[in-house]
Amino acid sequence: MYFLYPAFLFALLSLAIPVVIHLFNFRKYKKVYFSNVQFLKEVQERQASRRNLKERLILAARLLALLFLILAFARPYIPGAQNANAGKQQVMSVFVDNSYSMETLNREGSLLDEAKRRAKEITSAYNINDRFQLLTQDFEGKHQRLLSRDEFNDAVDAVKVSSQSRSLQQVISRQENLLQNQPGAAKSVFIISDFQKNRNDKPVKADSNITVNLVQLKAGNLPNVAVDSIWLLGAVHRPGESEKLVVRLHNYATEKAEKIPLKILINGEQKALGSFSINARYVQNDTLSFSGLKPGWQRGEIQLQDNPVTFDNQFYFSFNVKEQMPVLLIDGGAPNPYLKAVFASDAFFAASRITDGNVDYAVLNSYPIVIISDIKTIATGLAQQLRTYVTKGGTLVVFPSADADLANYKSFLLALNTGYPEKLITQDVKVASINKQSAVFKNVFESFPQNPDLPSVKKYYQLSKSGSKQESLMNLATGEAFWEGYSGGRGNVYVCAVPLNEDFSNLPRHALFVPILFRMALLSGHDQPLFYTLGTDENFEVPPVQTTEKQLLKLTKGNQSIIPDVRQREGSTLLYVSDQLKEPGIYSLRKQDSTLATLAFNDDRAESDMSYFSAADLEKLIPNAKPLLIAGNGSLKSVVAESNFGTQLWKLCIILALIFLLAEILLIRFYKPDQQGVIQAG
């Protein structure tokens, strides 16, 4: 047995006081004269022995009551696992999981309500001078300080469900950061959670000097289906045309989900409806079609009817339907008539032509596709800007000049990690094959003839074999490349082996020329993503926007208004929202009264997986953690106290002290040896 405050044991010296009083009985006797004491002698002897027994019993009761009272102040205990911390000030960090999964109901109500109650029970097991930190999934700045017990309880009451979801490693690291600034104190952390498996799959590293305590709240295994992701099959969206949306559905349950209703809303109007069945623990893609879109930003929402887990039943997305698609044509001084004719044939394309020496680099990123032709030497500045353009997602089509400076083109295209024209070959040859598996040729041919009429070539530039992520679009009968595609950064580069000159080939007048360029244009673009994920995408890129102190950019949704941190980058504007966005939905990016873009934000779907770690799993995941604290339907207070400080005996000492005080009172009140002696004598 150990004592939390052994200094109080010096008070045991006070036990001598009742003994001294007993030994020196200062009671004064009054003489009573009797004419004859012959009959009192025997009674008097019996009374003296009984009186001595009573006094000894009272003395023992007093000594024992005082002893146990002193022991109670010394706080005796049977040591537990954390005996080394006894007597020190305790500093605790308590993590209350307030993610969406904590909305799940059990017998105690929601898991979040139970977590808040358990947090208060934990702190009640400590002394009033100990200090506590509250941490939630939000990692808020106001929670980066130590609180008293009353302040902690008030902070716990204010905790609400959050869209954030952190890994166990992130949580423990955050707790350790605060506790490491408290030298000399006994440090421990508590994690109250349902311990979903989602992203917690790697062993957690924790400071060995900090005790880790886990409190797992039990939730039932609930069925759940959610939309994990979506994408549109078309790269460019034109007014009135049909759109195909691929929806990735994920069944997180261990049973098959039958006939889950799903509908698509665009600008609040229902556009598609479906019903799907998904096998257990399975992911499947389904395609829904809709049409009738008007120009402008489209605010999309996918709705599932899936109970009882409902926080992930909505999925938001947005995209822009453009009336026209801008195309930039760069040449060496003379406009190319074939390119001009191609894009003049469809009013959807708005082609702008400019010479290579007059390119406005600031607006280059506003063009989804850039086509260069008939340029003998590409200037260093233009080459650098085009590399940046491709890296950010632009599409570049290169037609070399008839008198191209091959060394210059080599330097330019090598920087783009593509093939380049090595030398001029004069030879009559035909294009022998096209790559029908390429995205450029998909959906171009209703049926492909066995002997197609393909372009013929009189002379061409031999393209090098260099370049990564190469895709041949068309090949010559000699086996050499005629037109090749390359991936660079987020964009694409298409390099042709011939100039747009009939002295080289009949490509400019061939029937394939127009659909190929149209497909390249329609597949191009670096539009905004359909959606962003809260807690993951803390910054995003938009086309260049000029702002001033009076013209700030704002993200608005209903009555909410958020001012992001704006940073200008070459060719684009970066917006940083950090953790300002709390709610999923569709937000408008506004500059004063004008809407620049519409952005959709969704919750992280990691919370949708309602599978949990077992005690054995947690032991492997956090090897240094103490065994799970389990209180059942009772309070955690006694469990925590016993786990951290051993078995506390001070309450037992108080009870025993009261018992012996009661025994003393009873002895004095009811034990009357004098009366008994008189009765016996009579």
ROFI-53097 format. One line per 5 residues: number of its first residue (from 0); for each residue x, y, z of C-alpha. Coordinates in Angstrom, 3 decimals, decimal comma. Layout:
BEGIN
NUM) X Y Z ~ ...
This chain:
BEGIN
0) 0,000 0,000 0,000 ~ 1,216 3,518 -0,880 ~ 0,186 7,007 0,137 ~ -0,496 9,849 -2,259 ~ 0,245 12,466 0,457
5) 2,513 10,705 2,970 ~ 3,287 13,963 4,802 ~ -0,079 13,680 6,543 ~ 1,224 10,582 8,374 ~ 3,009 12,915 10,799
10) -0,434 13,549 12,216 ~ -0,296 10,025 13,685 ~ 1,496 11,635 16,628 ~ -1,892 13,024 17,609 ~ -2,899 9,482 18,584
15) -1,038 10,074 21,820 ~ -3,635 12,637 22,942 ~ -6,479 10,129 23,654 ~ -3,959 7,839 25,370 ~ -2,737 10,623 27,655
20) -6,306 11,567 28,499 ~ -7,035 7,938 29,305 ~ -3,981 7,509 31,531 ~ -4,548 10,695 33,448 ~ -8,174 10,537 34,346
25) -8,831 13,960 35,854 ~ -12,354 13,207 37,032 ~ -12,943 14,515 40,614 ~ -14,674 12,119 42,996 ~ -17,270 13,279 45,497
30) -17,273 11,535 48,886 ~ -20,542 9,995 50,007 ~ -20,692 8,661 53,568 ~ -22,524 5,467 54,325 ~ -23,332 4,163 57,797
35) -22,523 0,632 56,643 ~ -20,556 -0,362 53,479 ~ -20,526 -4,051 54,141 ~ -22,988 -4,783 51,337 ~ -21,366 -2,434 48,756
40) -17,900 -3,896 48,666 ~ -18,601 -6,714 46,229 ~ -20,654 -4,466 43,923 ~ -17,941 -1,808 43,901 ~ -15,310 -4,302 42,763
45) -17,499 -5,509 39,910 ~ -18,283 -1,930 38,792 ~ -14,570 -1,013 38,657 ~ -13,745 -3,866 36,253 ~ -16,683 -3,062 33,965
50) -15,855 0,642 34,037 ~ -12,273 -0,164 32,980 ~ -13,557 -2,308 30,035 ~ -15,812 0,528 28,839 ~ -13,005 3,063 28,988
55) -10,696 0,770 27,040 ~ -13,334 0,214 24,355 ~ -13,957 3,959 24,057 ~ -10,202 4,580 23,847 ~ -9,853 1,980 21,077
60) -12,767 3,492 19,143 ~ -11,293 6,992 19,427 ~ -7,833 5,832 18,392 ~ -9,161 3,894 15,397 ~ -11,438 6,767 14,277
65) -8,553 9,232 14,473 ~ -6,190 6,764 12,753 ~ -8,467 6,208 9,767 ~ -9,213 9,930 9,512 ~ -5,483 10,656 9,251
70) -5,042 7,848 6,707 ~ -7,874 9,278 4,622 ~ -6,013 12,590 4,321 ~ -2,839 10,713 3,347 ~ -4,795 9,084 0,442
75) -3,696 5,416 0,659 ~ -3,932 3,308 -2,487 ~ -2,871 -0,006 -3,906 ~ -0,532 0,967 -6,750 ~ -1,672 0,656 -10,363
80) 0,099 0,947 -13,688 ~ 0,854 4,645 -13,263 ~ 2,311 4,614 -9,779 ~ 5,258 6,782 -10,874 ~ 2,903 9,731 -11,483
85) 1,338 9,696 -8,048 ~ 1,526 13,082 -6,356 ~ 2,435 15,006 -9,533 ~ 0,212 17,481 -11,298 ~ -1,632 15,710 -14,082
90) -1,999 17,176 -17,582 ~ -4,441 15,378 -19,882 ~ -5,440 15,806 -23,512 ~ -8,874 14,367 -24,234 ~ -9,885 13,811 -27,859
95) -13,623 13,673 -28,514 ~ -14,361 12,226 -31,940 ~ -17,065 14,420 -33,489 ~ -16,953 13,071 -37,043 ~ -20,093 12,123 -38,950
100) -19,943 8,483 -37,896 ~ -20,484 9,615 -34,295 ~ -24,073 10,505 -35,216 ~ -24,810 6,769 -35,139 ~ -27,325 5,804 -32,451
105) -26,912 3,235 -29,703 ~ -28,756 2,568 -26,452 ~ -27,270 5,708 -24,901 ~ -28,402 8,000 -27,745 ~ -25,913 9,228 -30,325
110) -22,279 8,202 -29,995 ~ -21,285 11,867 -29,801 ~ -23,525 12,438 -26,762 ~ -21,987 9,405 -25,083 ~ -18,472 10,596 -25,969
115) -19,133 13,980 -24,340 ~ -20,461 12,289 -21,211 ~ -17,460 9,964 -21,056 ~ -15,079 12,922 -21,408 ~ -16,606 14,562 -18,333
120) -16,397 11,291 -16,395 ~ -12,682 11,019 -17,190 ~ -11,871 14,501 -15,901 ~ -13,898 13,923 -12,746 ~ -11,437 11,159 -11,809
125) -8,625 13,715 -11,431 ~ -7,861 16,376 -8,850 ~ -9,204 19,891 -9,033 ~ -5,718 21,299 -9,700 ~ -5,083 19,082 -12,723
130) -5,390 20,606 -16,203 ~ -7,097 19,350 -19,347 ~ -7,041 19,959 -23,090 ~ -10,040 19,283 -25,307 ~ -9,354 18,229 -28,890
135) -11,862 17,490 -31,668 ~ -11,682 16,643 -35,360 ~ -11,713 20,377 -36,175 ~ -8,255 21,014 -34,631 ~ -9,455 24,490 -33,653
140) -7,035 27,051 -32,293 ~ -9,190 27,685 -29,218 ~ -8,554 24,088 -28,152 ~ -4,795 24,568 -28,033 ~ -4,723 25,513 -24,353
145) -5,155 23,897 -20,967 ~ -8,433 24,252 -19,089 ~ -9,701 23,747 -15,587 ~ -12,282 21,046 -15,030 ~ -15,250 23,438 -15,178
150) -13,899 25,149 -18,312 ~ -13,332 21,752 -19,885 ~ -16,895 20,640 -19,196 ~ -18,259 23,840 -20,745 ~ -16,095 23,321 -23,840
155) -17,306 19,720 -24,156 ~ -20,930 20,853 -24,085 ~ -20,234 23,105 -27,099 ~ -18,840 20,304 -29,310 ~ -20,875 19,660 -32,472
160) -20,637 17,215 -35,366 ~ -17,914 18,091 -37,868 ~ -17,211 17,153 -41,474 ~ -13,506 16,698 -40,662 ~ -11,952 13,259 -40,319
165) -8,390 12,858 -39,025 ~ -6,205 9,801 -38,748 ~ -5,128 8,478 -35,357 ~ -1,561 9,523 -36,084 ~ -2,670 13,107 -36,711
170) -4,699 13,146 -33,491 ~ -1,957 11,767 -31,249 ~ 0,690 14,020 -32,811 ~ -1,515 17,047 -32,167 ~ -2,030 16,025 -28,538
175) 1,679 15,437 -28,010 ~ 2,549 18,879 -29,395 ~ 0,678 20,564 -26,558 ~ 1,696 18,183 -23,768 ~ 5,397 18,418 -24,588
180) 5,269 22,066 -23,500 ~ 4,358 21,042 -19,932 ~ 7,627 20,017 -18,216 ~ 7,464 18,261 -14,878 ~ 3,828 17,226 -15,173
185) 2,500 13,712 -15,612 ~ 1,139 13,568 -19,164 ~ -1,522 11,327 -20,661 ~ -3,924 11,370 -23,579 ~ -7,396 9,943 -23,945
190) -9,006 9,153 -27,289 ~ -12,775 8,667 -27,206 ~ -13,970 7,346 -30,556 ~ -15,734 4,577 -32,401 ~ -12,364 3,848 -34,103
195) -13,447 3,461 -37,686 ~ -11,044 1,619 -39,939 ~ -11,283 4,136 -42,847 ~ -7,839 5,763 -43,105 ~ -6,319 4,421 -39,850
200) -4,403 1,517 -41,334 ~ -0,777 2,210 -40,374 ~ 0,879 1,679 -36,973 ~ 0,818 4,839 -34,881 ~ 3,991 6,310 -33,419
205) 3,518 7,775 -29,953 ~ 5,841 9,319 -27,361 ~ 6,735 6,663 -24,796 ~ 6,667 9,299 -22,033 ~ 2,995 10,009 -22,639
210) 0,384 7,448 -21,622 ~ -2,191 6,717 -24,331 ~ -5,662 5,636 -23,183 ~ -8,307 4,441 -25,626 ~ -12,050 4,546 -24,994
215) -14,025 2,798 -27,708 ~ -17,733 3,478 -28,086 ~ -19,671 0,611 -29,565 ~ -21,967 1,160 -32,525 ~ -24,040 -1,334 -34,421
220) -23,052 -2,482 -37,904 ~ -25,219 -0,351 -40,167 ~ -25,764 -0,745 -43,931 ~ -24,591 2,199 -45,987 ~ -24,303 3,105 -49,677
225) -22,627 6,319 -50,814 ~ -21,466 8,087 -53,976 ~ -17,671 8,021 -53,862 ~ -16,932 9,993 -57,007 ~ -18,331 11,167 -60,339
230) -17,032 12,275 -63,728 ~ -18,475 13,516 -67,000 ~ -17,494 11,667 -70,158 ~ -17,427 14,854 -72,224 ~ -14,537 17,256 -71,737
235) -16,430 20,216 -73,214 ~ -20,059 20,952 -72,437 ~ -22,163 22,557 -75,134 ~ -25,679 24,031 -74,703 ~ -28,471 21,570 -75,440
240) -26,199 18,571 -75,978 ~ -26,510 15,274 -74,133 ~ -24,247 14,742 -71,145 ~ -23,192 11,393 -69,688 ~ -22,373 11,327 -65,986
245) -20,569 8,323 -64,483 ~ -21,445 7,745 -60,817 ~ -19,252 5,531 -58,656 ~ -21,411 3,852 -55,993 ~ -19,858 2,097 -53,003
250) -21,682 -0,389 -50,795 ~ -19,841 -0,352 -47,467 ~ -22,082 -2,967 -45,856 ~ -21,634 -6,721 -45,592 ~ -24,998 -7,330 -47,255
255) -26,236 -6,614 -50,774 ~ -28,059 -3,317 -51,224 ~ -31,255 -3,699 -53,230 ~ -32,849 -1,048 -55,465 ~ -31,261 2,092 -54,067
260) -33,072 5,120 -55,616 ~ -30,800 7,783 -57,106 ~ -31,624 11,022 -58,874 ~ -29,671 13,874 -60,445 ~ -30,691 17,488 -59,997
265) -29,265 20,289 -62,150 ~ -30,028 23,808 -60,907 ~ -32,772 22,343 -58,738 ~ -34,462 20,539 -61,651 ~ -34,537 16,750 -61,813
270) -32,651 15,534 -64,894 ~ -32,190 11,787 -64,364 ~ -33,556 9,011 -62,171 ~ -32,310 5,499 -61,524 ~ -32,394 2,556 -59,143
275) -29,384 0,349 -58,454 ~ -28,487 -2,836 -56,605 ~ -24,932 -3,282 -55,350 ~ -23,241 -6,370 -53,954 ~ -21,788 -6,366 -50,452
280) -18,495 -4,473 -50,054 ~ -18,518 -3,699 -53,765 ~ -17,884 -0,656 -55,942 ~ -19,670 -0,206 -59,258 ~ -19,915 2,514 -61,885
285) -23,226 3,497 -63,441 ~ -23,816 5,992 -66,239 ~ -26,749 8,401 -66,323 ~ -27,611 10,695 -69,224 ~ -29,283 14,073 -69,237
290) -29,599 17,006 -71,643 ~ -31,255 20,375 -72,135 ~ -28,609 22,456 -70,386 ~ -28,437 26,204 -70,870 ~ -25,183 28,207 -71,012
295) -23,619 29,128 -67,687 ~ -22,582 27,432 -64,470 ~ -24,535 24,286 -63,610 ~ -25,200 23,443 -59,946 ~ -25,536 19,668 -59,728
300) -26,623 17,398 -56,897 ~ -26,933 13,622 -56,646 ~ -29,409 12,347 -54,063 ~ -29,568 8,853 -52,614 ~ -32,346 7,439 -50,471
305) -30,324 5,303 -48,090 ~ -31,208 4,869 -44,415 ~ -30,287 4,907 -41,563 ~ -26,903 6,543 -42,406 ~ -27,870 9,790 -44,126
310) -24,922 12,211 -43,837 ~ -23,492 11,003 -47,176 ~ -26,754 10,833 -49,148 ~ -25,945 13,998 -51,137 ~ -23,094 14,573 -53,544
315) -22,526 18,004 -55,082 ~ -20,831 18,956 -58,348 ~ -20,618 21,914 -60,708 ~ -19,467 22,593 -64,257 ~ -19,675 25,300 -66,860
320) -21,611 25,083 -70,116 ~ -19,972 27,489 -72,539 ~ -21,623 29,163 -75,471 ~ -18,316 29,182 -77,299 ~ -14,937 27,544 -76,952
325) -11,907 29,799 -77,473 ~ -9,079 28,499 -79,657 ~ -5,722 30,276 -80,065 ~ -3,892 29,986 -83,387 ~ -0,245 31,106 -83,316
330) 1,675 31,448 -86,587 ~ 4,857 32,992 -87,882 ~ 3,209 35,955 -89,567 ~ 0,945 34,549 -92,269 ~ -2,420 33,072 -91,196
335) -2,914 29,436 -92,100 ~ -5,996 29,188 -94,357 ~ -6,723 25,567 -93,470 ~ -6,906 26,169 -89,713 ~ -9,033 29,258 -90,273
340) -11,455 27,264 -92,420 ~ -11,696 24,400 -89,920 ~ -12,787 26,504 -86,957 ~ -14,955 28,816 -89,024 ~ -17,136 25,843 -89,935
345) -18,627 25,571 -86,412 ~ -19,892 28,623 -84,529 ~ -19,117 26,927 -81,216 ~ -15,403 27,526 -81,753 ~ -14,142 31,104 -81,391
350) -10,709 31,068 -83,032 ~ -8,254 33,902 -82,350 ~ -5,197 34,241 -84,538 ~ -1,957 35,963 -83,440 ~ 1,671 36,020 -84,517
355) 4,342 34,361 -82,380 ~ 5,862 37,695 -81,412 ~ 2,641 39,222 -80,046 ~ 1,325 36,524 -77,720 ~ -0,211 37,852 -74,481
360) 1,142 35,390 -71,950 ~ -1,253 36,615 -69,227 ~ -4,312 35,232 -71,052 ~ -2,691 32,101 -72,447 ~ -4,273 29,920 -69,759
365) -7,757 31,055 -70,740 ~ -7,489 29,010 -73,970 ~ -8,219 25,281 -73,669 ~ -6,265 24,560 -76,859 ~ -3,374 26,322 -78,617
370) -2,278 25,429 -82,152 ~ 1,066 26,602 -83,514 ~ 1,902 26,388 -87,216 ~ 4,260 27,866 -89,780 ~ 6,754 29,148 -87,182
375) 10,359 28,721 -88,263 ~ 11,937 29,459 -84,881 ~ 10,068 29,398 -81,577 ~ 11,272 32,144 -79,245 ~ 12,620 31,172 -75,838
380) 9,966 33,170 -73,960 ~ 7,114 31,606 -75,924 ~ 8,594 28,129 -75,461 ~ 8,768 28,616 -71,697 ~ 5,179 29,891 -71,487
385) 3,894 26,990 -73,575 ~ 5,626 24,514 -71,246 ~ 3,874 26,135 -68,275 ~ 0,597 26,117 -70,193 ~ 0,805 22,368 -70,882
390) 1,850 21,566 -67,322 ~ -1,282 23,278 -66,012 ~ -3,595 21,278 -68,238 ~ -3,618 22,969 -71,632 ~ -3,601 21,187 -74,992
395) -0,905 22,107 -77,516 ~ -0,970 21,048 -81,184 ~ 2,303 21,499 -83,084 ~ 2,545 21,685 -86,884 ~ 6,162 22,392 -87,856
400) 7,015 24,971 -90,472 ~ 8,066 23,959 -93,967 ~ 11,436 25,610 -93,269 ~ 11,598 24,758 -89,562 ~ 14,792 25,246 -87,572
405) 15,124 21,620 -86,453 ~ 17,603 22,395 -83,684 ~ 15,202 24,970 -82,271 ~ 12,256 22,544 -82,431 ~ 14,366 19,863 -80,756
410) 15,157 22,163 -77,837 ~ 11,495 23,234 -77,555 ~ 9,925 19,773 -77,735 ~ 12,522 18,004 -75,602 ~ 11,600 20,380 -72,775
415) 8,013 19,171 -73,222 ~ 9,255 15,563 -73,065 ~ 7,892 14,763 -76,534 ~ 9,293 13,572 -79,833 ~ 10,749 16,148 -82,213
420) 11,422 16,377 -85,996 ~ 14,894 14,988 -86,649 ~ 15,263 15,278 -90,395 ~ 13,270 15,799 -93,573 ~ 12,390 12,648 -95,543
425) 11,367 13,043 -99,190 ~ 9,365 9,948 -100,103 ~ 5,889 9,206 -101,374 ~ 4,126 7,185 -98,708 ~ 0,628 6,791 -97,317
430) -0,694 6,736 -93,810 ~ -1,191 3,025 -93,199 ~ -3,085 2,925 -89,891 ~ -4,848 4,947 -87,238 ~ -5,151 4,153 -83,557
435) -8,870 3,640 -83,070 ~ -8,295 3,046 -79,333 ~ -7,074 6,589 -78,874 ~ -9,466 9,038 -77,248 ~ -9,095 11,247 -80,326
440) -10,792 8,677 -82,566 ~ -13,382 7,314 -80,163 ~ -16,956 7,931 -81,345 ~ -15,656 9,450 -84,593 ~ -16,522 6,510 -86,865
445) -19,929 4,839 -86,981 ~ -18,302 2,011 -88,939 ~ -14,714 1,762 -90,106 ~ -14,117 0,516 -93,686 ~ -11,645 -2,256 -94,406
450) -9,724 -0,129 -96,952 ~ -10,065 3,423 -95,654 ~ -8,905 6,452 -97,593 ~ -6,073 7,770 -95,426 ~ -3,808 10,773 -96,057
455) -0,972 10,488 -98,558 ~ 2,454 12,037 -97,944 ~ 5,063 13,421 -100,341 ~ 7,637 14,412 -97,735 ~ 7,669 14,528 -93,941
460) 9,780 15,093 -90,869 ~ 10,998 11,961 -89,168 ~ 9,905 12,140 -85,524 ~ 12,282 10,962 -82,813 ~ 11,410 8,072 -80,528
465) 11,939 10,151 -77,382 ~ 9,168 11,306 -75,097 ~ 7,218 9,701 -72,257 ~ 3,590 8,522 -72,255 ~ 3,598 8,374 -76,028
470) 0,494 7,471 -78,039 ~ 0,583 7,071 -81,814 ~ -2,497 8,502 -83,518 ~ -1,520 7,726 -87,113 ~ 1,392 5,746 -88,575
475) 2,974 5,688 -92,023 ~ 3,400 2,576 -94,100 ~ 7,111 2,715 -93,245 ~ 6,218 2,198 -89,598 ~ 7,182 5,730 -88,647
480) 4,901 8,059 -86,734 ~ 2,772 10,510 -88,693 ~ 0,920 12,103 -85,761 ~ 1,642 11,412 -82,096 ~ 0,206 12,434 -78,766
485) 2,048 12,935 -75,478 ~ 1,010 13,628 -71,899 ~ 2,828 16,424 -70,111 ~ 1,855 17,472 -66,591 ~ -1,933 17,762 -66,688
490) -2,038 18,639 -70,374 ~ -1,434 17,038 -73,758 ~ 0,828 17,721 -76,710 ~ 0,114 16,532 -80,276 ~ 3,041 16,660 -82,725
495) 2,454 16,171 -86,464 ~ 5,198 15,046 -88,864 ~ 4,083 17,385 -91,669 ~ 3,350 21,109 -91,939 ~ -0,097 22,264 -93,041
500) 1,186 22,564 -96,584 ~ -0,035 20,635 -99,616 ~ 3,563 20,320 -100,832 ~ 4,054 17,862 -97,956 ~ 0,734 15,977 -97,789
505) -2,970 16,197 -98,522 ~ -3,777 16,242 -94,783 ~ -5,102 19,869 -94,814 ~ -7,799 18,882 -97,335 ~ -8,412 15,357 -96,120
510) -11,783 14,412 -94,625 ~ -10,124 13,311 -91,340 ~ -8,500 16,693 -90,715 ~ -11,596 18,505 -89,419 ~ -12,907 15,779 -87,044
515) -9,415 15,174 -85,625 ~ -8,908 18,839 -84,759 ~ -12,443 19,082 -83,379 ~ -11,842 16,050 -81,162 ~ -8,560 17,447 -79,898
520) -10,297 20,707 -79,091 ~ -13,244 19,024 -77,383 ~ -10,932 16,816 -75,323 ~ -8,857 19,773 -74,232 ~ -9,314 22,232 -71,456
525) -8,354 22,783 -67,875 ~ -11,773 23,555 -66,426 ~ -12,453 23,526 -62,704 ~ -12,818 20,054 -61,150 ~ -16,391 18,864 -60,772
530) -15,971 18,892 -56,972 ~ -13,534 19,374 -54,121 ~ -13,266 17,441 -50,846 ~ -13,572 19,207 -47,500 ~ -10,523 18,753 -45,302
535) -8,408 17,530 -48,233 ~ -8,501 20,257 -50,878 ~ -7,513 23,337 -48,900 ~ -6,510 25,328 -51,979 ~ -7,636 25,447 -55,565
540) -6,688 27,134 -58,794 ~ -8,833 29,446 -60,909 ~ -8,081 31,497 -64,033 ~ -6,202 34,755 -63,375 ~ -8,244 37,256 -61,344
545) -7,049 40,735 -60,486 ~ -8,033 41,875 -56,999 ~ -7,583 45,031 -54,925 ~ -8,161 45,916 -51,283 ~ -11,691 46,990 -52,161
550) -12,375 44,188 -54,633 ~ -11,958 41,014 -52,612 ~ -12,868 37,521 -53,731 ~ -15,539 35,798 -51,649 ~ -16,969 32,306 -51,463
555) -20,669 32,555 -50,679 ~ -23,382 30,046 -49,912 ~ -26,660 31,383 -48,623 ~ -25,833 33,647 -45,685 ~ -22,293 32,298 -45,401
560) -19,431 34,362 -46,753 ~ -15,768 33,310 -46,685 ~ -12,810 35,397 -47,803 ~ -10,033 33,063 -49,006 ~ -6,348 33,886 -49,014
565) -5,496 34,900 -52,594 ~ -2,083 34,337 -54,143 ~ -1,227 35,211 -57,701 ~ 0,765 32,725 -59,732 ~ 1,944 32,964 -63,283
570) -1,090 32,258 -65,430 ~ -3,502 31,511 -62,585 ~ -4,846 32,562 -59,178 ~ -4,582 30,297 -56,122 ~ -7,227 30,448 -53,413
575) -6,490 29,055 -49,941 ~ -9,483 28,259 -47,729 ~ -7,659 26,183 -45,098 ~ -10,334 25,008 -42,602 ~ -12,768 27,887 -43,148
580) -15,232 25,711 -45,060 ~ -17,260 23,584 -42,669 ~ -20,340 22,578 -44,654 ~ -20,631 20,672 -47,924 ~ -22,549 22,270 -50,759
585) -22,151 24,559 -53,744 ~ -20,406 27,891 -53,273 ~ -20,196 30,869 -55,621 ~ -16,845 32,582 -56,158 ~ -17,738 36,240 -56,402
590) -15,928 39,485 -57,067 ~ -18,231 42,272 -55,977 ~ -21,518 41,558 -57,825 ~ -20,136 39,224 -60,510 ~ -19,884 35,432 -60,220
595) -16,542 34,143 -61,489 ~ -17,087 30,440 -60,833 ~ -19,272 27,941 -59,013 ~ -17,460 25,401 -56,821 ~ -18,820 22,237 -55,222
600) -17,509 20,783 -51,945 ~ -18,274 17,335 -50,531 ~ -17,460 15,560 -47,295 ~ -14,658 13,036 -47,186 ~ -16,209 9,625 -47,853
605) -13,812 7,941 -45,428 ~ -16,528 8,368 -42,783 ~ -18,971 6,329 -44,842 ~ -17,298 3,012 -44,027 ~ -19,067 1,794 -40,895
610) -16,504 -0,873 -39,994 ~ -14,535 -0,631 -36,769 ~ -11,335 -1,891 -35,189 ~ -11,456 -4,650 -32,632 ~ -9,464 -4,516 -29,396
615) -6,827 -6,772 -30,963 ~ -6,594 -4,499 -34,013 ~ -6,084 -1,432 -31,813 ~ -3,375 -3,200 -29,840 ~ -1,442 -3,754 -33,074
620) -2,202 -0,262 -34,363 ~ -1,063 1,535 -31,180 ~ 1,359 -0,858 -29,436 ~ 2,155 1,560 -26,587 ~ -1,466 2,229 -25,678
625) -3,003 0,918 -22,482 ~ -5,803 -1,655 -22,753 ~ -9,174 -0,322 -23,816 ~ -11,102 1,380 -21,023 ~ -14,508 -0,234 -20,747
630) -17,111 1,081 -18,321 ~ -20,202 -0,668 -19,639 ~ -23,297 1,174 -18,509 ~ -21,514 2,597 -15,468 ~ -19,213 5,570 -15,037
635) -15,655 5,756 -16,314 ~ -14,576 7,730 -13,262 ~ -13,704 4,745 -11,099 ~ -12,245 2,840 -14,048 ~ -9,913 5,733 -14,911
640) -8,944 6,328 -11,292 ~ -8,081 2,679 -10,766 ~ -6,297 2,412 -14,103 ~ -4,121 5,472 -13,574 ~ -3,660 5,645 -9,817
645) -4,424 2,145 -8,539 ~ -7,173 1,168 -6,079 ~ -8,047 4,205 -3,946 ~ -8,623 3,464 -0,231 ~ -9,381 6,917 1,183
650) -13,142 6,441 0,944 ~ -12,847 3,201 2,882 ~ -10,816 5,042 5,528 ~ -13,522 7,709 5,866 ~ -16,182 5,027 6,259
655) -14,171 3,208 8,930 ~ -13,509 6,483 10,778 ~ -17,253 7,187 10,857 ~ -17,990 3,642 12,023 ~ -15,606 3,938 14,974
660) -16,965 7,393 15,866 ~ -20,437 5,859 15,878 ~ -19,138 3,000 18,044 ~ -17,738 5,527 20,541 ~ -21,086 7,330 20,695
665) -22,956 4,071 21,218 ~ -20,550 2,982 23,969 ~ -20,964 6,270 25,810 ~ -24,734 6,403 25,312 ~ -25,858 2,853 25,945
670) -23,094 1,005 27,804 ~ -23,912 1,677 31,568 ~ -21,860 -0,640 33,772 ~ -22,852 1,281 36,958 ~ -26,574 0,670 36,453
675) -25,991 -2,989 35,651 ~ -23,946 -3,391 38,859 ~ -26,704 -1,867 41,013 ~ -29,314 -4,094 39,471 ~ -27,220 -7,186 40,084
680) -26,560 -6,142 43,671 ~ -30,226 -5,720 44,379
